[in-house]
Amino acid sequence: SGLEAAGSVEAEGVGAEAPRGAWIDCGAEIAVAPEEPIVALASQALVANPDGSVSVFTAFRVVDRNFLASVAVAADADLILQ
């Protein structure tokens, strides 16, 4: 269960360049999809540093055919891309 069930977590994704294009923020607020294609799902966290400054960490997942196919398998659903 947990991360093991979701697949491997690799350090190579740390510091990866974020894709250009429309993102959907997976935060607590309801997001309205933009008119352009969505290239990534993301979430951000603010972390207080010992010196009083704040760092912003962003985690994202590129939305591509492989990601959508994995969601379809996990949901036991058919996926139709148009």
LUMNUTOR-79075 format. One record per residue: residue in one letter; residue number from 1; x, y, z of N, C-alpha, C, CB in turn. Coordinates in nm, 3 decimals, m for minus. Atoms other than C-alpha are relative to their C-alpha. Glycine has a CB too. Layout:
BEGIN
+---+-----+---------+---------+---------+---------+---------+---------+---------+---------+---------+---------+---------+---------+
: r :   k :     n.x :     n.y :     n.z :    ca.x :    ca.y :    ca.z :     c.x :     c.y :     c.z :    cb.x :    cb.y :    cb.z :
+---+-----+---------+---------+---------+---------+---------+---------+---------+---------+---------+---------+---------+---------+
: A : NUM :       X :       Y :       Z :       X :       Y :       Z :       X :       Y :       Z :       X :       Y :       Z :
...
+---+-----+---------+---------+---------+---------+---------+---------+---------+---------+---------+---------+---------+---------+
END
This chain:
BEGIN
+---+-----+---------+---------+---------+---------+---------+---------+---------+---------+---------+---------+---------+---------+
: r :   k :     n.x :     n.y :     n.z :    ca.x :    ca.y :    ca.z :     c.x :     c.y :     c.z :    cb.x :    cb.y :    cb.z :
+---+-----+---------+---------+---------+---------+---------+---------+---------+---------+---------+---------+---------+---------+
: S :   1 :   0.084 :  m0.118 :   0.000 :   0.000 :   0.000 :   0.000 :   0.088 :   0.124 :   0.000 :  m0.095 :   0.000 :   0.121 :
: G :   2 :  m0.075 :  m0.124 :  m0.004 :   0.104 :   0.366 :  m0.001 :   0.086 :   0.020 :  m0.122 :   0.086 :   0.005 :   0.123 :
: L :   3 :  m0.090 :  m0.028 :   0.112 :   0.402 :   0.464 :  m0.212 :   0.041 :  m0.125 :  m0.075 :   0.122 :   0.071 :   0.050 :
: E :   4 :  m0.039 :   0.123 :   0.068 :   0.492 :   0.103 :  m0.284 :  m0.102 :  m0.037 :  m0.108 :   0.014 :  m0.115 :   0.101 :
: A :   5 :   0.105 :   0.034 :   0.096 :   0.157 :   0.051 :  m0.459 :  m0.002 :   0.099 :  m0.116 :  m0.136 :  m0.002 :   0.068 :
: A :   6 :   0.002 :  m0.102 :   0.104 :   0.198 :   0.375 :  m0.655 :   0.118 :  m0.014 :  m0.097 :   0.002 :   0.139 :   0.062 :
: G :   7 :  m0.116 :   0.018 :   0.087 :   0.528 :   0.261 :  m0.806 :   0.124 :   0.056 :   0.068 :  m0.023 :   0.069 :  m0.135 :
: S :   8 :  m0.126 :  m0.043 :  m0.061 :   0.888 :   0.351 :  m0.747 :   0.010 :   0.152 :   0.003 :   0.118 :  m0.058 :  m0.076 :
: V :   9 :  m0.028 :  m0.143 :  m0.012 :   0.995 :   0.695 :  m0.632 :   0.149 :   0.016 :  m0.022 :  m0.045 :   0.058 :   0.140 :
: E :  10 :  m0.140 :  m0.012 :   0.035 :   1.321 :   0.799 :  m0.790 :   0.049 :   0.142 :   0.021 :   0.023 :  m0.043 :  m0.145 :
: A :  11 :  m0.058 :  m0.131 :  m0.028 :   1.552 :   1.084 :  m0.697 :   0.021 :   0.081 :  m0.126 :   0.131 :  m0.016 :   0.072 :
: E :  12 :  m0.025 :  m0.075 :   0.122 :   1.597 :   1.178 :  m1.063 :  m0.107 :   0.105 :  m0.025 :   0.008 :  m0.096 :  m0.119 :
: G :  13 :   0.106 :  m0.099 :   0.018 :   1.266 :   1.368 :  m1.046 :   0.023 :   0.126 :   0.083 :  m0.132 :  m0.060 :   0.036 :
: V :  14 :  m0.027 :  m0.116 :  m0.084 :   1.405 :   1.603 :  m0.779 :   0.076 :   0.102 :  m0.083 :   0.080 :  m0.040 :   0.127 :
: G :  15 :  m0.065 :  m0.105 :   0.077 :   1.494 :   1.931 :  m0.943 :  m0.032 :  m0.005 :  m0.148 :   0.147 :  m0.008 :   0.018 :
: A :  16 :   0.037 :   0.010 :   0.140 :   1.330 :   1.834 :  m1.271 :  m0.062 :   0.131 :  m0.047 :  m0.098 :  m0.117 :  m0.023 :
: E :  17 :   0.055 :  m0.123 :   0.057 :   1.235 :   2.121 :  m1.500 :  m0.150 :  m0.016 :  m0.018 :   0.068 :   0.035 :  m0.134 :
: A :  18 :   0.146 :   0.003 :   0.011 :   0.865 :   2.200 :  m1.486 :  m0.041 :   0.021 :  m0.146 :  m0.064 :   0.109 :   0.091 :
: P :  19 :   0.045 :  m0.017 :   0.138 :   0.677 :   2.167 :  m1.814 :  m0.067 :   0.136 :  m0.022 :  m0.096 :  m0.112 :  m0.038 :
: R :  20 :   0.066 :  m0.126 :   0.036 :   0.554 :   2.480 :  m1.992 :  m0.141 :  m0.029 :  m0.045 :   0.079 :   0.076 :  m0.110 :
: G :  21 :   0.139 :   0.016 :   0.039 :   0.181 :   2.521 :  m2.038 :  m0.092 :   0.013 :   0.120 :  m0.021 :  m0.134 :  m0.068 :
: A :  22 :   0.101 :  m0.012 :  m0.104 :  m0.137 :   2.506 :  m1.832 :   0.014 :  m0.110 :   0.105 :  m0.141 :  m0.004 :  m0.062 :
: W :  23 :  m0.006 :   0.092 :  m0.113 :  m0.129 :   2.344 :  m1.487 :  m0.132 :   0.003 :   0.073 :   0.117 :   0.035 :   0.095 :
: I :  24 :   0.112 :   0.002 :  m0.094 :  m0.403 :   2.239 :  m1.249 :   0.061 :  m0.017 :   0.139 :  m0.104 :  m0.115 :  m0.033 :
: D :  25 :  m0.049 :   0.006 :  m0.137 :  m0.328 :   2.306 :  m0.882 :  m0.089 :  m0.097 :   0.077 :   0.001 :   0.142 :   0.067 :
: C :  26 :   0.075 :   0.101 :  m0.075 :  m0.433 :   2.006 :  m0.672 :  m0.016 :   0.039 :   0.146 :   0.070 :  m0.136 :  m0.010 :
: G :  27 :   0.018 :  m0.050 :  m0.135 :  m0.483 :   2.223 :  m0.365 :  m0.142 :  m0.019 :   0.048 :   0.038 :   0.147 :   0.008 :
: A :  28 :   0.131 :   0.017 :  m0.063 :  m0.790 :   2.253 :  m0.145 :  m0.112 :   0.070 :  m0.075 :   0.006 :   0.052 :   0.141 :
: E :  29 :   0.104 :  m0.074 :   0.071 :  m0.973 :   2.497 :  m0.373 :  m0.036 :  m0.070 :  m0.130 :   0.045 :   0.143 :  m0.027 :
: I :  30 :   0.044 :   0.057 :   0.127 :  m1.176 :   2.389 :  m0.673 :   0.064 :   0.077 :  m0.114 :  m0.155 :   0.001 :  m0.012 :
: A :  31 :  m0.068 :  m0.064 :   0.112 :  m0.984 :   2.459 :  m0.993 :  m0.088 :  m0.010 :  m0.125 :   0.138 :  m0.066 :  m0.025 :
: V :  32 :   0.070 :  m0.001 :   0.128 :  m1.142 :   2.556 :  m1.322 :   0.103 :  m0.031 :  m0.108 :  m0.072 :   0.139 :  m0.026 :
: A :  33 :  m0.094 :   0.039 :   0.105 :  m0.975 :   2.388 :  m1.618 :   0.017 :   0.113 :  m0.100 :  m0.048 :  m0.128 :  m0.071 :
: P :  34 :  m0.023 :  m0.103 :   0.100 :  m0.812 :   2.632 :  m1.857 :  m0.046 :  m0.045 :  m0.138 :   0.148 :   0.038 :  m0.004 :
: E :  35 :   0.043 :   0.036 :   0.136 :  m0.911 :   2.644 :  m2.223 :   0.109 :  m0.073 :  m0.077 :  m0.041 :   0.125 :  m0.076 :
: E :  36 :  m0.109 :   0.068 :   0.068 :  m0.568 :   2.523 :  m2.330 :   0.023 :  m0.138 :   0.064 :   0.130 :   0.085 :   0.006 :
: P :  37 :  m0.025 :   0.133 :  m0.056 :  m0.452 :   2.161 :  m2.280 :   0.079 :   0.007 :   0.131 :   0.076 :  m0.086 :  m0.102 :
: I :  38 :  m0.068 :   0.007 :  m0.129 :  m0.340 :   2.075 :  m1.927 :   0.125 :  m0.086 :  m0.017 :  m0.093 :  m0.059 :   0.111 :
: V :  39 :  m0.125 :   0.074 :   0.015 :   0.026 :   1.968 :  m1.919 :   0.047 :  m0.063 :   0.129 :   0.107 :   0.092 :  m0.053 :
: A :  40 :  m0.047 :   0.055 :  m0.127 :   0.066 :   1.895 :  m1.547 :  m0.102 :   0.022 :   0.111 :   0.133 :   0.063 :   0.039 :
: L :  41 :   0.072 :  m0.015 :  m0.126 :  m0.103 :   1.842 :  m1.212 :   0.107 :   0.036 :   0.103 :  m0.081 :  m0.132 :   0.041 :
: A :  42 :  m0.104 :  m0.044 :  m0.094 :   0.077 :   2.013 :  m0.924 :  m0.058 :   0.032 :   0.136 :   0.073 :   0.121 :  m0.054 :
: S :  43 :   0.036 :  m0.042 :  m0.134 :   0.072 :   2.090 :  m0.557 :   0.122 :   0.071 :   0.059 :  m0.044 :  m0.123 :   0.089 :
: Q :  44 :  m0.109 :  m0.074 :  m0.060 :   0.278 :   2.335 :  m0.354 :  m0.010 :  m0.003 :   0.151 :   0.002 :   0.144 :  m0.050 :
: A :  45 :  m0.006 :  m0.007 :  m0.147 :   0.389 :   2.349 :   0.008 :   0.095 :   0.111 :   0.038 :   0.045 :  m0.137 :   0.061 :
: L :  46 :  m0.087 :  m0.103 :  m0.056 :   0.533 :   2.641 :   0.202 :   0.066 :  m0.059 :   0.124 :  m0.081 :   0.132 :   0.036 :
: V :  47 :  m0.075 :   0.055 :  m0.112 :   0.806 :   2.541 :   0.446 :   0.078 :   0.113 :   0.066 :   0.095 :  m0.114 :  m0.047 :
: A :  48 :  m0.072 :  m0.102 :  m0.076 :   0.936 :   2.772 :   0.719 :   0.142 :  m0.049 :   0.027 :  m0.074 :   0.032 :   0.133 :
: N :  49 :  m0.141 :   0.031 :  m0.023 :   1.316 :   2.775 :   0.736 :   0.041 :   0.052 :   0.138 :   0.089 :   0.063 :  m0.111 :
: P :  50 :  m0.045 :  m0.044 :  m0.132 :   1.508 :   2.813 :   1.065 :   0.033 :   0.150 :   0.008 :   0.121 :  m0.079 :   0.041 :
: D :  51 :  m0.036 :  m0.143 :  m0.002 :   1.617 :   3.165 :   0.959 :  m0.121 :   0.092 :  m0.014 :   0.099 :   0.028 :  m0.111 :
: G :  52 :   0.121 :  m0.080 :   0.011 :   1.255 :   3.279 :   0.929 :  m0.050 :   0.018 :  m0.142 :   0.023 :   0.132 :   0.061 :
: S :  53 :   0.044 :  m0.009 :   0.139 :   1.242 :   3.272 :   0.549 :  m0.092 :  m0.119 :  m0.031 :   0.121 :   0.003 :  m0.097 :
: V :  54 :   0.092 :   0.106 :   0.041 :   0.993 :   3.056 :   0.364 :   0.043 :  m0.052 :  m0.136 :  m0.147 :   0.052 :  m0.005 :
: S :  55 :  m0.030 :   0.064 :   0.128 :   1.070 :   2.808 :   0.084 :  m0.128 :  m0.058 :  m0.057 :   0.109 :  m0.110 :   0.015 :
: V :  56 :   0.115 :   0.058 :   0.068 :   0.814 :   2.697 :  m0.172 :   0.048 :  m0.125 :  m0.073 :  m0.066 :   0.103 :  m0.099 :
: F :  57 :  m0.031 :   0.125 :   0.069 :   0.828 :   2.335 :  m0.284 :  m0.119 :  m0.036 :  m0.088 :   0.031 :  m0.114 :   0.102 :
: T :  58 :   0.105 :   0.037 :   0.095 :   0.633 :   2.226 :  m0.591 :   0.024 :  m0.143 :  m0.046 :  m0.003 :   0.098 :  m0.122 :
: A :  59 :  m0.003 :   0.136 :   0.055 :   0.556 :   1.867 :  m0.684 :  m0.096 :  m0.001 :  m0.118 :  m0.039 :  m0.109 :   0.109 :
: F :  60 :   0.089 :   0.005 :   0.116 :   0.414 :   1.802 :  m1.027 :   0.008 :  m0.135 :  m0.067 :   0.035 :   0.110 :  m0.099 :
: R :  61 :   0.007 :   0.123 :   0.080 :   0.312 :   1.515 :  m1.247 :  m0.044 :   0.042 :  m0.139 :  m0.099 :  m0.107 :   0.061 :
: V :  62 :   0.033 :  m0.033 :   0.138 :   0.317 :   1.561 :  m1.623 :  m0.120 :  m0.083 :  m0.043 :   0.121 :  m0.025 :  m0.094 :
: V :  63 :   0.118 :   0.069 :   0.053 :  m0.017 :   1.474 :  m1.782 :   0.031 :  m0.036 :  m0.146 :  m0.130 :   0.089 :   0.012 :
: D :  64 :  m0.025 :   0.049 :   0.135 :   0.063 :   1.261 :  m2.086 :  m0.079 :  m0.130 :  m0.020 :   0.153 :  m0.022 :  m0.025 :
: R :  65 :   0.076 :   0.123 :   0.029 :  m0.078 :   0.947 :  m2.249 :   0.031 :  m0.110 :   0.101 :   0.032 :  m0.050 :  m0.142 :
: N :  66 :  m0.036 :   0.105 :  m0.096 :   0.114 :   0.717 :  m2.012 :  m0.068 :   0.024 :   0.135 :   0.152 :  m0.007 :   0.019 :
: F :  67 :   0.065 :  m0.032 :  m0.128 :  m0.018 :   0.898 :  m1.703 :  m0.150 :  m0.027 :  m0.009 :   0.026 :   0.148 :   0.038 :
: L :  68 :   0.144 :   0.021 :   0.014 :  m0.376 :   0.895 :  m1.834 :  m0.034 :  m0.148 :  m0.010 :  m0.052 :   0.075 :  m0.123 :
: A :  69 :   0.022 :   0.145 :   0.009 :  m0.348 :   0.524 :  m1.921 :   0.011 :  m0.064 :   0.138 :   0.100 :  m0.065 :  m0.098 :
: S :  70 :  m0.013 :   0.057 :  m0.134 :  m0.230 :   0.448 :  m1.566 :  m0.120 :   0.036 :   0.087 :   0.129 :   0.049 :   0.066 :
: V :  71 :   0.121 :  m0.038 :  m0.073 :  m0.527 :   0.641 :  m1.423 :  m0.117 :  m0.088 :  m0.044 :  m0.034 :   0.150 :  m0.023 :
: A :  72 :   0.108 :   0.085 :   0.051 :  m0.762 :   0.442 :  m1.647 :   0.010 :  m0.141 :   0.056 :   0.002 :  m0.005 :  m0.153 :
: V :  73 :  m0.020 :   0.134 :  m0.056 :  m0.611 :   0.112 :  m1.529 :  m0.037 :  m0.001 :   0.148 :   0.147 :  m0.046 :  m0.020 :
: A :  74 :   0.029 :  m0.007 :  m0.143 :  m0.631 :   0.219 :  m1.163 :  m0.149 :   0.013 :   0.026 :   0.073 :   0.117 :   0.063 :
: A :  75 :   0.143 :  m0.022 :  m0.017 :  m0.996 :   0.323 :  m1.210 :  m0.083 :  m0.111 :  m0.065 :  m0.040 :   0.134 :  m0.059 :
: D :  76 :   0.068 :   0.107 :   0.073 :  m1.079 :   0.008 :  m1.413 :  m0.101 :   0.060 :  m0.097 :  m0.070 :  m0.098 :   0.097 :
: A :  77 :   0.087 :  m0.073 :   0.093 :  m1.217 :   0.238 :  m1.683 :   0.065 :   0.003 :  m0.137 :  m0.028 :   0.144 :   0.051 :
: D :  78 :  m0.051 :  m0.021 :   0.135 :  m1.182 :   0.283 :  m2.057 :   0.033 :   0.147 :  m0.015 :  m0.102 :  m0.047 :  m0.109 :
: L :  79 :  m0.043 :  m0.138 :   0.022 :  m0.999 :   0.597 :  m2.168 :  m0.011 :   0.029 :  m0.148 :   0.145 :   0.024 :   0.051 :
: I :  80 :   0.014 :  m0.042 :   0.139 :  m1.092 :   0.775 :  m2.489 :   0.059 :   0.140 :  m0.011 :  m0.150 :  m0.003 :  m0.047 :
: L :  81 :  m0.063 :  m0.129 :   0.021 :  m0.860 :   1.056 :  m2.598 :  m0.048 :   0.059 :  m0.132 :   0.153 :  m0.013 :   0.001 :
: Q :  82 :   0.046 :  m0.067 :   0.123 :  m0.985 :   1.310 :  m2.850 :   0.089 :   0.113 :  m0.034 :  m0.143 :   0.050 :   0.015 :
+---+-----+---------+---------+---------+---------+---------+---------+---------+---------+---------+---------+---------+---------+
END
